[in-house]
């Protein structure tokens, strides 16, 4: 009798504990279903729409996100450089290449929660397309680091993991048909502060 | 020996049952999270202010932002409404480099969005209403609603957000004024 009760309790504990913990874990990891990957950049075009999968819906509810609509724009997040290493705040990177059609785009360095990196200066860790210098072929080269650099410079600060968030506003790529042949800039590590 | 094996088998049975149960609990919890979350955008906004009140989402207005507005080069403001009380009208005066509006339902899903290229002359003047209210409005369109954008949304409670681009430091006061002067009103009809 006692043994039966013990086994029943064990089953219940596994069911409730395992079920709860697996949901918590699934919502915690950044990666998810419905992601579109272009180079090092990842986007979730469906997040925050009624067509999203249950995991995205739960994440939206838990984090209180108000996602960008299709007519507004589309965000891409990068967590690795072209060599596959994690992005670090103490490193110097070069973001280079062409950008897809959009009215404008913004690029910023983010921390784990995808909020902008605090620089402690009046200059934000963010750039936008109206202020960048372009190459002769309309591509853009952006240097990312703690110290001022010639050309386009994205200021970062501190140390630890970093993410780049690139958002295109009022862009045809936000409609899913446009995403197939989009190419995004490469992220190349140029060195690290020891 | 035999009794030990029987006990082990029952233990295994219990563990397997538990795992199947865990699968069921996983699905149930996942589907209930949006239903019972107290951290979703609606709940956060309702703690900050009433219905039909504009609420800045960026830190510029002072204090920590209620709902995280991600892009640092953007200012945003949000307002909650309830279409059961009537249709809601959104207006903002002035010219800014870029604005966009999103309408969200109670659980934070983006159901409609548009930007300044959609509007006549780039003026932000929109009405959110249910399909039933739309039928009433169509019968006799009031004079002052002629230029407005009508957003038909099959919802009752909802949120809308105005986002506006701040290209550089000099635009900050202009964009701030644009959002602070925006209004969110219950429209009589």
Interface residues (C-beta under 8 A of the other chain):
Chain A: X3 X7 X8 X10 X11 X12 X13 X14 X15 X16 X17 X18 X19 X20 X22 X23 X26 X27 X48 X49 X50 X52 X54 X55 X57 X58 X60 X61 X62 X63 X64 X65 X66 X67 X68 X69 X70 X71 X72 X73 X75 X103 X104 X106 X108 X113 X114 X115 X116 X124 X125 X126 X128 X130 X131 X165 X167 X169 X170
Chain B: X7 X10 X11 X13 X14 X15 X17 X18 X19 X20 X21 X22 X23 X24 X25 X26 X28 X29 X30 X31 X33 X34 X37 X39 X40 X41 X43 X44 X57 X67 X68 X69 X70 X71 X72 X73 X74 X78 X98 X100 X102 X104 X105 X107 X108 X109 X110 X111 X112 X113 X114 X115 X117 X118 X159 X161 X163 X165 X167 X168
